[in-house]
Amino acid sequence: MAKKRPQTRATRPQLTDGEIPVVGAREPCPCGSGRRYKACHGRAAAHAVTELVHRPFEGLPGECDWVALRELVPAATVELPLKDGLPEGVPSVTLATVLPMAWPALRRDDGSVLLGLQNDTASGDISRDLADTLQRALTAEPGTPVQARRAPADGPRLQDLLDAEGTFEPVVHSGFEFWIPDTENATPEVTASLERANAAAIPTVKLAGVGAAYWCETSEKNHLRWVMPHPEEQLLDALARLHAAGRSSLGEGTRLVGSFRAHGLTVPVWDLPSGVGADDVEKPAAEFAERLAAALASDAPLTPEERRARGGLTNRQVTLS
């Protein structure tokens, strides 16, 4: 019998971590280890993609408004300044809460870019997914939408692409007509999407006197939802102090009913009588902001009444993201 020759493996050049490409999960890892990609360098890549970033908009101008537009506001737009300026042929970049057909982004016929915010994202970092979509939209053919995909784990984030010194000034719209600059030439699909979106939109107004506070109108009562930048524990203590003292409302018939978490920030919510509009709560909200600032500055231990008030607030707290 012939002897079996010992099996040998070809020697592969060793690559650095930064040079290793992404391959199929069951394929040999390109690093030359002999293991499958998913059990070698793919493990770290998968973790980087799925790991949840709790404050994806931290460091961006207007973080609280980013959260509000992602979770609360039906129809709004914001002009986005890019760190390196606008590329040739791109007259503007605009963030939009929602785009027709739920597109992640759209390069319009004139070259301008619309970036959708309220879309499902494939990774745990919304900022990275949006940055990837934005980069692809900047080079897309005019007149075409950008489709969703999973962003590379080592790709840039919005914080890398947007001007950190720029402003973030949302414009809230009553409907989604900003989608279509030329309604006469809109496709039937886009027109139908516009009609559905307008029918579902809840009337919403951004308060002018305080930051990231949004009034909205529902069929039964109105609400004020206010995204706040303060650390959660400190904010809940301050709200409890005001609630126990009977100073947490925004006027007669209004009531602080709780809060929710969204993208690492806390959002207190007030119930308002159905007849109370956004203009009616401008002054009370500004006065509340002053009371809250004083309560936030206190480091005294909570009294028994304040602890009970805090327990009531936390029991009614939910997490959106």
C-alpha positions as CSV (number, residue, x, y, z in Angstrom):
1,M,0.0,0.0,0.0
2,A,1.1,3.4,-0.8
3,K,1.8,5.6,2.2
4,K,-0.5,8.6,2.7
5,R,1.4,11.9,2.3
6,P,1.0,14.2,5.3
7,Q,-1.4,17.0,4.5
8,T,0.1,20.5,4.5
9,R,-1.5,23.8,4.3
10,A,-0.3,26.6,2.2
11,T,1.2,29.4,4.2
12,R,-0.9,32.5,4.0
13,P,0.5,36.0,4.6
14,Q,-0.5,37.3,8.0
15,L,-2.7,40.3,7.8
16,T,-3.2,43.0,10.3
17,D,-6.7,43.5,11.8
18,G,-7.2,46.6,9.7
19,E,-6.5,44.7,6.5
20,I,-8.9,41.8,7.0
21,P,-11.9,41.9,4.7
22,V,-15.4,40.8,5.5
23,V,-16.3,37.4,4.1
24,G,-19.1,34.8,4.6
25,A,-19.5,33.6,8.2
26,R,-18.6,30.0,7.3
27,E,-15.7,30.8,5.1
28,P,-12.1,30.6,6.3
29,C,-11.0,33.7,8.0
30,P,-8.7,35.7,5.7
31,C,-6.2,36.2,8.5
32,G,-4.9,32.7,7.9
33,S,-5.8,31.2,11.3
34,G,-7.6,28.3,9.7
35,R,-10.8,29.0,11.7
36,R,-14.1,30.1,10.2
37,Y,-14.6,33.8,9.9
38,K,-17.5,33.9,12.4
39,A,-15.3,32.2,15.0
40,C,-12.3,34.5,14.4
41,H,-12.2,38.1,13.3
42,G,-15.9,38.0,12.4
43,R,-16.8,37.7,16.1
44,A,-15.5,41.2,16.9
45,A,-17.0,42.6,13.7
46,A,-20.4,41.1,14.6
47,H,-20.2,42.5,18.1
48,A,-19.3,46.0,16.8
49,V,-22.3,45.9,14.6
50,T,-24.9,44.7,17.1
51,E,-23.6,46.4,20.2
52,L,-26.2,49.0,21.2
53,V,-25.1,52.6,21.4
54,H,-27.4,54.1,24.1
55,R,-26.8,57.8,23.1
56,P,-26.2,57.7,19.3
57,F,-26.7,61.4,18.9
58,E,-24.4,62.5,21.8
59,G,-21.9,65.1,20.7
60,L,-24.1,66.4,17.9
61,P,-25.6,69.9,18.0
62,G,-29.2,69.7,19.2
63,E,-29.0,66.1,20.7
64,C,-32.4,66.6,22.4
65,D,-34.0,67.6,19.2
66,W,-32.5,64.7,17.3
67,V,-34.2,62.4,19.8
68,A,-37.5,64.3,19.5
69,L,-37.4,64.0,15.7
70,R,-36.6,60.3,15.9
71,E,-39.3,59.4,18.3
72,L,-41.9,62.1,18.7
73,V,-42.4,64.4,15.7
74,P,-44.3,63.2,12.6
75,A,-43.2,65.8,10.1
76,A,-40.1,68.0,10.4
77,T,-37.0,69.0,8.5
78,V,-33.5,70.3,9.4
79,E,-30.8,71.6,7.2
80,L,-27.5,69.7,8.0
81,P,-24.2,71.5,7.6
82,L,-21.4,69.1,6.6
83,K,-17.9,69.2,8.2
84,D,-16.1,69.4,4.9
85,G,-18.8,71.5,3.1
86,L,-21.2,70.4,0.4
87,P,-19.8,68.3,-2.5
88,E,-20.0,69.7,-6.0
89,G,-23.5,69.1,-7.4
90,V,-25.2,68.8,-4.0
91,P,-26.9,72.1,-3.2
92,S,-28.2,71.1,0.2
93,V,-28.5,68.2,2.7
94,T,-31.8,68.0,4.7
95,L,-32.7,65.7,7.5
96,A,-36.4,64.6,7.4
97,T,-38.3,62.7,9.9
98,V,-39.9,60.4,7.3
99,L,-39.5,60.1,3.5
100,P,-41.9,58.7,0.9
101,M,-42.1,54.9,0.7
102,A,-40.0,54.9,3.9
103,W,-36.8,55.4,1.9
104,P,-33.6,55.8,4.0
105,A,-32.5,58.7,1.8
106,L,-33.3,60.4,-1.5
107,R,-31.1,62.2,-4.0
108,R,-33.5,64.6,-5.7
109,D,-33.4,65.6,-9.4
110,D,-31.6,68.9,-8.5
111,G,-28.9,67.0,-6.6
112,S,-30.1,67.9,-3.1
113,V,-30.2,65.1,-0.5
114,L,-33.0,64.2,1.9
115,L,-31.9,61.9,4.8
116,G,-34.7,60.0,6.6
117,L,-34.4,59.7,10.4
118,Q,-37.3,57.4,11.4
119,N,-36.2,54.2,9.7
120,D,-35.4,50.8,11.1
121,T,-31.6,50.4,11.3
122,A,-29.6,47.3,10.9
123,S,-27.0,47.8,13.6
124,G,-27.0,49.0,17.2
125,D,-25.6,52.4,16.3
126,I,-28.2,54.7,14.6
127,S,-25.5,57.3,14.0
128,R,-23.3,55.0,12.0
129,D,-26.2,53.7,9.9
130,L,-27.3,57.2,9.1
131,A,-23.8,58.3,8.2
132,D,-23.5,55.4,5.8
133,T,-26.8,56.2,4.2
134,L,-25.8,59.9,3.9
135,Q,-22.5,59.1,2.3
136,R,-24.2,56.9,-0.3
137,A,-26.8,59.5,-0.9
138,L,-24.2,62.2,-1.7
139,T,-22.9,60.1,-4.6
140,A,-26.2,58.6,-5.8
141,E,-27.5,59.4,-9.2
142,P,-29.9,62.4,-9.0
143,G,-33.5,61.3,-8.9
144,T,-32.9,58.1,-7.1
145,P,-33.6,56.8,-3.6
146,V,-31.0,55.1,-1.4
147,Q,-31.8,51.6,-0.2
148,A,-31.1,50.3,3.3
149,R,-28.1,48.2,4.2
150,R,-26.0,47.3,7.2
151,A,-23.2,49.9,7.7
152,P,-19.6,48.7,7.9
153,A,-18.6,48.3,11.6
154,D,-15.6,50.7,11.0
155,G,-17.5,53.3,9.0
156,P,-17.9,56.9,10.1
157,R,-20.7,58.2,12.3
158,L,-22.7,61.4,11.9
159,Q,-20.3,63.0,14.4
160,D,-17.6,62.5,11.9
161,L,-19.5,64.0,8.9
162,L,-21.5,66.9,10.4
163,D,-20.2,70.3,11.4
164,A,-19.9,70.2,15.2
165,E,-20.1,74.0,15.3
166,G,-23.3,74.1,13.1
167,T,-26.8,74.7,14.3
168,F,-29.7,72.3,14.5
169,E,-33.0,74.1,14.0
170,P,-35.9,71.9,13.3
171,V,-38.8,73.2,11.2
172,V,-42.0,71.3,12.1
173,H,-44.5,70.9,9.3
174,S,-48.3,70.2,9.4
175,G,-47.9,67.6,6.7
176,F,-45.4,66.0,4.3
177,E,-45.8,68.2,1.3
178,F,-42.1,69.0,1.6
179,W,-41.5,65.6,0.0
180,I,-42.7,66.7,-3.4
181,P,-41.4,70.0,-4.9
182,D,-43.5,69.3,-8.0
183,T,-46.8,67.6,-7.1
184,E,-47.9,67.5,-10.7
185,N,-45.1,65.1,-11.7
186,A,-45.2,62.9,-8.6
187,T,-45.6,59.2,-9.2
188,P,-48.9,57.5,-8.1
189,E,-46.9,55.5,-5.4
190,V,-45.4,58.7,-3.9
191,T,-48.8,60.5,-4.0
192,A,-50.5,57.6,-2.2
193,S,-47.7,57.5,0.4
194,L,-48.1,61.2,1.0
195,E,-51.9,60.9,1.5
196,R,-51.4,58.0,4.0
197,A,-48.7,59.9,5.9
198,N,-50.8,63.1,6.1
199,A,-53.8,61.2,7.4
200,A,-51.7,59.6,10.2
201,A,-49.8,62.7,11.3
202,I,-50.6,64.0,14.8
203,P,-50.6,67.9,15.0
204,T,-47.3,68.9,16.6
205,V,-45.7,72.2,17.5
206,K,-42.2,72.9,18.8
207,L,-42.2,75.4,21.7
208,A,-40.2,78.6,21.0
209,G,-39.2,79.5,24.6
210,V,-37.6,76.3,25.8
211,G,-35.4,73.7,24.1
212,A,-36.8,70.4,22.6
213,A,-40.3,70.7,24.0
214,Y,-43.1,69.6,21.7
215,W,-46.8,70.0,22.1
216,C,-49.1,67.6,20.3
217,E,-52.8,67.2,19.9
218,T,-54.7,63.9,20.2
219,S,-58.4,63.1,20.0
220,E,-58.9,63.0,23.8
221,K,-56.3,65.4,25.3
222,N,-53.1,67.2,24.4
223,H,-49.6,66.6,25.6
224,L,-46.3,68.3,26.1
225,R,-43.3,66.0,25.7
226,W,-40.0,67.6,26.6
227,V,-36.6,65.9,25.8
228,M,-34.1,66.9,28.5
229,P,-30.3,66.6,28.5
230,H,-29.8,66.2,32.3
231,P,-28.5,62.9,33.8
232,E,-31.5,60.7,34.5
233,E,-31.1,60.2,38.3
234,Q,-30.5,63.9,38.9
235,L,-33.5,64.8,36.7
236,L,-35.8,62.4,38.5
237,D,-34.8,63.7,41.8
238,A,-35.5,67.3,40.7
239,L,-38.9,66.3,39.2
240,A,-39.7,64.5,42.5
241,R,-38.9,67.6,44.5
242,L,-41.2,69.7,42.4
243,H,-43.9,67.1,42.2
244,A,-44.0,66.7,46.0
245,A,-44.2,70.5,46.4
246,G,-47.1,70.8,44.0
247,R,-45.0,72.7,41.5
248,S,-44.6,70.2,38.6
249,S,-47.7,71.3,36.6
250,L,-47.8,73.7,33.7
251,G,-51.0,75.4,34.8
252,E,-54.6,74.6,35.8
253,G,-55.7,71.2,34.5
254,T,-52.2,70.1,33.5
255,R,-50.4,67.2,35.1
256,L,-46.9,65.7,35.0
257,V,-47.8,62.0,34.3
258,G,-44.4,60.4,34.0
259,S,-41.5,60.1,31.6
260,F,-39.9,57.8,29.1
261,R,-36.3,57.0,28.1
262,A,-35.2,57.5,24.5
263,H,-31.7,57.1,23.1
264,G,-30.1,57.7,26.5
265,L,-32.2,60.8,27.5
266,T,-35.2,61.3,29.7
267,V,-38.5,62.7,28.3
268,P,-41.0,64.0,30.9
269,V,-44.6,64.1,29.7
270,W,-47.5,66.3,30.8
271,D,-51.2,65.8,30.1
272,L,-52.9,69.0,29.0
273,P,-56.7,69.8,28.7
274,S,-57.9,69.5,25.1
275,G,-58.4,73.2,24.8
276,V,-54.8,74.1,25.8
277,G,-52.6,74.8,22.7
278,A,-48.9,75.3,22.2
279,D,-49.1,79.1,22.7
280,D,-50.9,78.5,26.1
281,V,-48.0,76.6,27.5
282,E,-45.1,78.7,26.3
283,K,-45.0,80.9,29.5
284,P,-45.7,78.1,31.9
285,A,-43.0,76.0,30.4
286,A,-40.5,78.8,30.7
287,E,-41.4,79.3,34.3
288,F,-41.1,75.5,34.9
289,A,-37.7,75.6,33.4
290,E,-36.6,78.1,36.1
291,R,-38.1,75.9,38.9
292,L,-36.4,72.8,37.4
293,A,-33.0,74.6,37.3
294,A,-33.3,75.4,41.0
295,A,-34.3,71.8,41.9
296,L,-31.5,70.4,39.8
297,A,-29.0,72.5,41.8
298,S,-30.1,71.0,45.1
299,D,-28.1,68.2,46.6
300,A,-30.2,67.8,49.8
301,P,-31.4,64.2,50.5
302,L,-35.0,63.6,49.3
303,T,-37.7,63.8,52.0
304,P,-40.1,60.9,52.5
305,E,-42.7,62.8,50.4
306,E,-40.2,63.4,47.7
307,R,-39.1,59.7,47.7
308,R,-42.7,58.7,47.3
309,A,-43.1,61.1,44.4
310,R,-40.0,59.8,42.8
311,G,-41.3,56.2,43.1
312,G,-44.5,57.2,41.4
313,L,-42.6,58.8,38.5
314,T,-40.2,55.8,38.0
315,N,-43.1,53.3,38.2
316,R,-44.7,55.1,35.2
317,Q,-41.5,55.3,33.3
318,V,-41.0,53.3,30.0
319,T,-38.1,52.9,27.7
320,L,-38.6,53.5,24.0
321,S,-35.1,52.7,22.8
